[in-house]
């Protein structure tokens, strides 16, 4: 699997490109219902890359909260821009470079499946929108992503946030570890992920 990693200090931002979502009429519920597939695929490379040498992050020791951004085809450009602003290390994997490539349509192969920016001041996870049957709406493309830590800790957090929530994806073991998602009682989208080794 090829993974692009960039490490640098802040530099001049790249040329700015404006991209507008062309979505019309996609409801919050439709977004929530479709986010599982994109989110599940997006966390896959993080787990699949585990055999490569990389420094241990806070997420390996405890559950961390990270903003998760979904882009309409501009994930790579956006994350490279954030990298130019914050510095640190940027890792990105395209659909075509991942174990999920055979399950995705041809037009999705060049999209970013998973991106993560880690710097002393910020951590951001992101991917391109990968749901062919729905369209993103500006404002509904940000989730709160709880990852790392132990499975028991993740289960406890999932249970507490489930009070009054709409559980869209029960927390369970899947091929890349543990995954679950819900919309809390205030309508905020939460995604949960832990590796099997973090029992």
C-alpha positions as CSV (number, residue, x, y, z in Angstrom):
1,X,0.0,0.0,0.0
2,X,1.3,3.4,-0.9
3,X,0.9,6.2,1.6
4,X,1.9,9.7,1.0
5,X,3.6,11.4,4.0
6,X,4.6,15.0,4.1
7,X,6.6,16.5,6.9
8,X,7.5,20.2,7.0
9,X,7.1,23.5,8.6
10,X,4.5,26.0,7.6
11,X,5.1,27.6,4.2
12,X,3.2,29.8,1.7
13,X,-0.3,28.4,1.1
14,X,-1.0,26.8,-2.3
15,X,-3.2,28.6,-4.8
16,X,-6.7,28.9,-3.4
17,X,-9.5,27.1,-5.3
18,X,-13.1,27.6,-4.5
19,X,-15.3,24.6,-4.7
20,X,-19.0,24.7,-3.9
21,X,-21.0,21.6,-3.0
22,X,-23.7,21.1,-5.7
23,X,-26.1,19.5,-3.2
24,X,-29.7,20.2,-3.2
25,X,-32.1,18.8,-0.7
26,X,-30.0,16.3,1.2
27,X,-31.2,16.1,4.7
28,X,-29.2,15.7,7.9
29,X,-30.8,12.3,8.3
30,X,-29.7,11.2,4.8
31,X,-26.2,12.4,5.6
32,X,-26.2,10.5,8.9
33,X,-27.5,7.3,7.3
34,X,-24.9,7.4,4.6
35,X,-21.8,8.4,6.7
36,X,-21.1,4.9,8.0
37,X,-19.7,3.5,4.8
38,X,-17.5,6.5,4.2
39,X,-16.3,6.6,7.8
40,X,-15.8,2.8,8.0
41,X,-13.7,2.9,4.8
42,X,-11.9,6.1,6.0
43,X,-10.6,4.5,9.2
44,X,-9.4,1.4,7.3
45,X,-6.1,2.8,6.1
46,X,-5.1,3.9,9.6
47,X,-5.4,0.3,10.7
48,X,-4.0,-1.3,7.5
49,X,-0.9,0.9,7.8
50,X,-0.2,-0.3,11.3
51,X,2.8,-2.4,10.2
52,X,4.8,0.5,9.0
53,X,7.1,2.3,11.4
54,X,5.6,5.5,12.7
55,X,5.9,7.3,16.0
56,X,3.5,6.5,18.7
57,X,0.7,9.1,19.0
58,X,-1.6,10.0,21.8
59,X,-4.3,7.9,20.1
60,X,-2.3,4.7,20.8
61,X,-2.4,5.4,24.5
62,X,-5.8,6.8,25.2
63,X,-9.0,7.7,23.3
64,X,-8.7,11.1,21.5
65,X,-11.2,13.4,20.0
66,X,-10.4,14.6,16.5
67,X,-12.4,16.7,14.1
68,X,-13.3,14.6,11.0
69,X,-13.8,16.5,7.8
70,X,-15.6,15.2,4.6
71,X,-14.8,16.9,1.3
72,X,-16.4,16.7,-2.1
73,X,-13.3,15.7,-4.0
74,X,-11.0,18.3,-2.6
75,X,-9.6,16.5,0.4
76,X,-6.0,16.3,-0.8
77,X,-5.9,20.0,-1.7
78,X,-7.5,21.0,1.6
79,X,-5.3,18.9,3.7
80,X,-2.2,20.1,1.9
81,X,-3.3,23.6,2.6
82,X,-3.8,22.9,6.3
83,X,-0.4,21.2,6.3
84,X,1.1,24.4,4.9
85,X,-0.5,26.4,7.7
86,X,0.1,24.1,10.7
87,X,3.2,22.1,9.6
88,X,3.6,18.6,11.2
89,X,3.1,15.3,9.4
90,X,0.5,14.6,6.8
91,X,-0.5,11.1,5.7
92,X,-2.9,10.4,2.9
93,X,-4.1,7.3,1.2
94,X,-6.2,7.2,-2.0
95,X,-8.9,4.6,-2.6
96,X,-6.8,3.0,-5.3
97,X,-3.9,2.5,-2.8
98,X,-6.1,0.7,-0.2
99,X,-7.5,-2.7,0.5
100,X,-11.0,-1.2,-0.2
101,X,-10.1,-0.5,-3.9
102,X,-11.9,-3.6,-5.3
103,X,-15.1,-2.6,-3.4
104,X,-15.2,0.9,-4.8
105,X,-16.4,2.1,-8.3
106,X,-13.8,3.3,-10.8
107,X,-14.8,7.0,-10.4
108,X,-13.9,6.9,-6.7
109,X,-10.4,5.4,-7.1
110,X,-8.6,8.8,-7.2
111,X,-10.4,10.1,-4.2
112,X,-8.7,10.4,-0.8
113,X,-9.9,7.5,1.5
114,X,-8.0,8.7,4.6
115,X,-5.9,11.7,5.5
116,X,-4.5,12.7,8.9
117,X,-2.6,15.8,9.8
118,X,-0.7,15.6,13.1
119,X,1.2,18.6,14.4
120,X,2.0,19.9,17.9
121,X,-1.0,22.4,17.7
122,X,-3.7,20.4,15.8
123,X,-4.8,17.0,14.6
124,X,-7.3,16.6,11.8
125,X,-8.7,13.5,10.1
126,X,-10.5,13.7,6.7
127,X,-11.6,11.9,3.6
128,X,-13.4,12.6,0.4
129,X,-17.1,11.9,0.3
130,X,-17.4,8.3,-0.8
131,X,-21.2,7.7,-0.9
132,X,-22.3,7.5,-4.5
133,X,-26.0,7.6,-3.6
134,X,-25.9,10.8,-1.6
135,X,-24.3,14.3,-1.8
136,X,-22.6,16.2,0.9
137,X,-24.2,19.5,2.1
138,X,-21.9,22.3,3.5
139,X,-22.3,22.3,7.2
140,X,-23.1,18.6,7.5
141,X,-19.6,17.4,6.6
142,X,-18.0,17.6,10.1
143,X,-18.1,14.8,12.7
144,X,-16.4,14.2,16.0
145,X,-14.2,11.2,15.8
146,X,-13.2,9.2,19.0
147,X,-10.3,6.8,18.3
148,X,-7.6,4.9,20.0
149,X,-7.6,3.9,23.6
150,X,-9.0,0.6,24.9
151,X,-12.1,-1.1,23.6
152,X,-13.7,-0.9,27.1
153,X,-13.1,2.8,27.2
154,X,-14.6,3.3,23.8
155,X,-17.7,1.1,24.7
156,X,-18.2,3.2,27.9
157,X,-18.1,6.5,25.9
158,X,-20.4,5.0,23.2
159,X,-22.9,3.9,25.9
160,X,-22.9,7.3,27.7
161,X,-23.3,9.3,24.4
162,X,-26.1,6.8,23.4
163,X,-28.5,8.2,26.0
164,X,-31.2,9.8,23.8
165,X,-29.2,9.3,20.7
166,X,-30.0,7.8,17.3
167,X,-27.5,4.9,16.9
168,X,-26.8,4.6,13.2
169,X,-24.1,2.0,13.5
170,X,-23.9,-0.1,16.8
171,X,-20.4,-0.4,18.2
172,X,-19.1,-3.8,17.1
173,X,-16.1,-5.7,15.8
174,X,-15.5,-5.3,12.1
175,X,-12.6,-6.4,9.8
176,X,-10.4,-3.4,10.8
177,X,-11.1,-3.3,14.5
178,X,-14.1,-1.8,16.3
179,X,-16.4,0.8,14.8
180,X,-19.7,2.5,15.7
181,X,-21.5,5.8,15.0
182,X,-24.4,7.7,16.4
183,X,-26.1,11.1,16.4
184,X,-26.4,12.3,20.0
185,X,-29.6,13.8,21.5
186,X,-28.5,17.3,20.2
187,X,-28.0,16.1,16.6
188,X,-24.2,16.0,16.7
189,X,-22.6,13.1,14.7
190,X,-20.0,10.9,16.6
191,X,-17.8,8.2,15.1
192,X,-15.9,5.6,17.2
193,X,-13.0,3.4,16.2
194,X,-10.5,1.2,18.0
195,X,-8.0,-1.3,16.8
196,X,-8.3,-5.0,18.0
197,X,-5.0,-4.8,19.7
198,X,-6.3,-2.1,22.0
199,X,-8.4,-4.6,24.0
